[in-house]
Amino acid sequence: MSAAHRFLLFITGRSSIGDRALANFRTLANTAYPDNHELEVIDIMRHPGRAEEYRILAAPTLVRLSPGPMLKIVGDLSAVERLRQILGMPEGDDHDHA
Amino acid sequence: MNENTDALLKLPTGIEGFDHLTMGGLPKGRTCLISGSSGSGKTILGMEFLYRGMIRYGRKGVFVSMEERTSDIMRNVRRMGWDLQALVKSGHLRLLDAGPEPIPIEESGAYDLSGLLVRIEHAVEQTGAELLVLDSIGSLFDQFTNAAVVRREIFRIIDALRNMGITAMLTAERLDEYGRISRHGVEEFVSDTVIILRNVLKEEKCRRTVQVLKMRGDTHYKGEYPFTINAPIGISILPLSARELKQSSSTARISFGNQVLDQMAGGGLFRDSIFLVSGPTGGGKTLLATTFAAEGCRRGEKVLLLAYEESHAQLLRNAQSWGLDFQKWEEDGLLRVICQYPESMGLEDHLLLIQREIESFRPRRLIMDSVSAMERVGHVRFFREFVIGLTSFAKQEEVCSLFTSTTPKLSGGDSITEAHISTITDAILLLRYVEINGILRRGVAVIKMRGSQHDKQIREFTIDDQGLHIGKPFTNVQNIILGIPSATLPSEVEQLGAMFEE
């Protein structure tokens, strides 16, 4: 059974910027979509074909597969408020849970 | 790194005129910048660089499209007769789609463009490419907001291309034809070679030009060179004066088709010469041209006749009236007549068409009746370039060419054509009306014959149903050439006669 929120994260090898993006995504997703999200991390150095398939130019790039429509977010996801806006989450949502 | 020896190696592109302009092609293993306004032909140039490289030299290449969809590009160049699909199938060509997408792309935090870099490296590795085109880098500035990052990443891509030994073209937009080199100042990164394409509207005619702005540590032709884009040749850069440097000069002579004229010219025309016939309307230019053509056909030489003032039927009728069967020569494949309105296309296109005809028909004689009709088509400067381009091509191919030029006034006088092309031609023949005692007569004179002696006298000529007859020199008039003939007093005639007795 696939989760309601599915994402791909394209990163370049073991890079600090890629690690940062992954950490930032985890923090956000664990609070916003606990137990209801899937993430596949793709190293474009090892899988350039996948980068081709999704026409990736920048790294890191987060691709939201579902819910649709498809969405691409470029960057290390450090601008959290911007990320929430893009993903359509209410502002400061995690404060309510805290 | 062998920086110095690398810089001297050039990679021929196979694009017509381009390798000549760049004196050998693009610096091998380097990236050059092609900058031009929208619609200036950047994408076609890039695509042709790959296509010719593949078709002619068996090279492999990658095209990174950042503006148009690759499927659109494939369709667009099909009208050129370029089958990219087949090249993709045979593994010579790889097209990368890297343009803006219909889905939203957002930014959150820091990023680089290693996705693009990895895809390029991957495509180069898989195909074994030597060539790459990235069209256009300006699009990256539109797709990503952080210009500093984009600049840094372009630099990184160029560096990677150089390390892989790729000869690449990067295209960039510019807003003004004569303003900044490129919109985002990208020429600062790609400083080895910068080529500018222009598409300028001047006097209601579009004119495409290419200019090699710089080519580090190397020589190339400077200035703007006109080019055309046509199927199936693609880009064709007109060499103009560059070709003049390597003309052979023939000493073999050929006949005008009139014995007296041959004598006047010191024994006939040189086989590779360019010969201008100037005269007022009705002055016998077309007859002279027809005589010249007929002589060629009679000797079994192929003749190409370009008519810009008369229709095909009219031309045949004229020849018929002088007892010349042009139709038969046409059927025999000796004569090729092309009638066209000068205004039907631009000068570059005319030149290209003539060059194609010369290449395919391989004539020994070329007649252009009249070259002055071309003055109407474009700016004087372009007209001069057209004539230079035509004459240098004709010389290179050793085609003896006769151009006619119509003088604006019945009595003669200067015309634009003469002012601009008389120095280019090897021989000039003037036809003039001479009024003597209220009767209009015709005079002919050779006023220039490069590399040979010629008759300095002005002779009378007549036209009848047999054609052209050249008679005796005028002895009692002067100023015929200046267009204001006047009778001279007997005493003066004697004086002049004595002067020219030598």
Interface residues (C-beta under 8 A of the other chain):
Chain A: F10 T12 I17 R20 A21 N24 I44 M45 P48 G49 A51 E52 R55 I56 L57 A58 A59 P60 T61 P69 M70 L71 K72 I73 V74 G75 D76 L77 S78 A79 V80 R82 L83 I86
Chain B: L96 D97 A98 E101 I103 P104 I105 E106 E107 S108 G109 A110 Y111 D112 L113 S114 G115 L116 V118 R119 E121 H122 L140 Q143 F144
